[in-house]
Amino acid sequence: MPLPLPGKSAQGGPISHPGDTGWIASRWFLAAVLFVAAFLRVCHVLALRDTPWFHTLSLDPEHYDLWAQQIAAGDWIGKELFFMEPLYPYFLAVIYKVIGRDFLWVRLIQAAIGVATCGVTALLGRRLFGRTIGNFAGALAALFAPAIFYEAEIDKTFLAVFWVTLSVYLFTGGSRWSRFGSGFALGVATLARGNLLLLVPFALLASIIDKTHEPRSQRLVLAGSFLIGVASILGPVTARNYHVSGQWVITTAHGGQNFYIGNYHGNTTGRYHAPVFVRAHPRFEQEDFQKEAERRLGRKLSALEASSYWFGEGVREIVNHPRWAISHTMRKFALFWNDYEEPDNQDMYYLRGASWVLRLRLVSFGMLVPFAALGLVIHRKRRDVRILCGFLILYCASVVAFFVFSRYRIHVTPVLCVLAASGLAWLWANIRMRRVRPCAYAGLLLLCLGAFTFRRVSAMSEKGSIVQAYINEGGTLAVSGEYGKAIESFQKALAIEPHSDGALCGLGVTYARLERFPQAEANLRACVKANPLNRLGWAAFSLLMEQSGRHQEALDATEHVLRISPGDAKATFRAAELALRLGKYTLAIEKYRAVIRMTQEGRAYVGLIVAQLSAGHLDDARATSKEFRRRGGDLPANIAKQLGE
């Protein structure tokens, strides 16, 4: 039975909401909301200043920082297709040029944009439901803990949230200029979250079938204005991609890889889970996927061809395991709407120890979802609310089709804040009027959805996420040379999870840097025992064995790396070098040839010639030398002398 609505909504007329004459509806309340939003965000940023990751970056933040420095140094166009969305590195580059590379200022500017997002959320609510609900929606956004967390990270998330919120707000306007602005904002947002591109057809369709605008020509003008807005941003980016690569790519060339990550049968979590042949770092992901695709197909591929290949492989995984794929998709859907914040580069729950702001009882994702659903049900007959519903459904599908992190789903929260505020206002109005039946139905809906969104579905418990946070902290400290503190962080992780292969690997590598080789060996052996597929553990163990002069064990460890990732050219070259030192010339020749097939590296040719000479294969060495020189290579004088050249 549908929930009865107060006022005239049963006949399709205007819905009732609290009057816009109270103190919540005032401009002063909205100003206070924005002040609180700014205060909490600035306090959170300042609370992080003494933490190791404030100035020392890793993973995606490190990649964005290095890219931004390259842009700020003058490389504004670049030389390759974008593999990651480019908006945030260019945003950082502008700050670096104007202010300098100061992460405090970066975070404060990001906090200011976060406050602006709260303001736009309030404007959206005011336009749809009136000043009272709009201001309350802004308050929910101001107190939303994950937004405060992400706006202080060196990460693109906050930018996409601001621009997509602005796009939704402008889309609800009726003029051609508001539609142009909506398309422009969505185009900008797409440069920070590529899956937002899927909203373009939806927005065009919504414009065309909107019968509140007559005649039909007016609807087409609105749709065209939106499309021109999108094209004004994505057109130049597409032209830039064609200029540097000769390929027509709208934004980035990594959609296929991400689709495969989210849907291959080895991903049992629904979150990011790198295949065994990929190093889980943005610096290496593109290279590893590219080389593995080329190895499987036996030919060189462009970036776009590699992306298409991995998309096809992802589809093949779904077709080959249909029942698993359905279950896996349902798991990702549950992850998307779950209250738990699935961590990525940094862990919000771990940062509570450093930030008193995050320790406050603020608004969480799971608090918004049930009340937003209530708002959708109550106002389901309104066209503008149906557009918001379509946005939520389509955006959720665009994330679930790949894999889920909380920073991927946060883009729906401004819309959830507006709908939740409307749902809460409706519920409060009915409670005040003592309407038992509507309140009972609403309570049942809230209870069911609350159970759904607060039910733990993540493969990573809060305990597991804190273990990972300690590992990340240890890695950050080790990069900055604070090895003693790094060891403490890894040991804290092991105190919680004694068999954590990530912590054991980090501890082993840190001990090796301190030349404490017995402890390094013990921890790296424990690492690969705990997880025989830990590629980094085997690689670190190989280096340690080589440093200790135990070349056979180093070679054995490198062979483990190659069993995990057969297309790893660096590991193959390393195996060739070790085999050459051990006098295993046949194996060395085989490995050098494999490297040449993968990379055409000059040092592989030189190594192959040395191995052939050592094995007594003079004619083969001369043939290799001839091929190398034909490719423009130049042999060292001592090797050329042995060949009689």
Secondary structure, DSSP 8 states (H G I E B T S, - for coil): -----SBTGGGTS-B----TTSGGGSHHHHHHHHHHHHHHHHHHHHHTTTSTTTTS--HHHHHHHHHHHHHHTT-SS-SS--SS--HHHHHHHHHHHHT-S-HHHHHHHHHHHHHHHHHHHHHHHHHHH-HHHHHHHHHHHHTBHHHHHHHTSSSSHHHHHHHHHHHHHHHTS-SHHHHHHHHHHHHHHHTT-GGGGGHHHHHHHHHHS-TTS-SHHHHHHHHHHHHHHHHHHHHHHHHHHHHHHSS--SS-S-HHHHHHHHHSTT--SSS----TTS-SSTTTHHHHHHHHHHHHHTS---HHHHHHHHHHHHHHHHHHSHHHHHHHHHHHHHHHT-SS---SSS-HHHHTTT-TTTTS--B-HHHHHHHHHHHHHHTTT-HHHHHHHHHHHHHHHHHHTS---HHHHGGGHHHHHHHHHHHHHHHHHHHHTT-HHHHHHHHHHHHHHHHHHHS---SS-HHHHHHHHHHHHHHHHHHTT-HHHHHHHHHHHHHH-TT-HHHHHHHHHHHHHTT-HHHHHHHHHHHHHH-TT-HHHHHHHHHHHHHTT-HHHHHHHHHHHHHH-TT-HHHHHHHHHHHHHTT-HHHHHHHHHHHHHHH--HHHHHHHHHHHHHTT-HHHHHHHHHHHHHTT----HHHHHHTT-
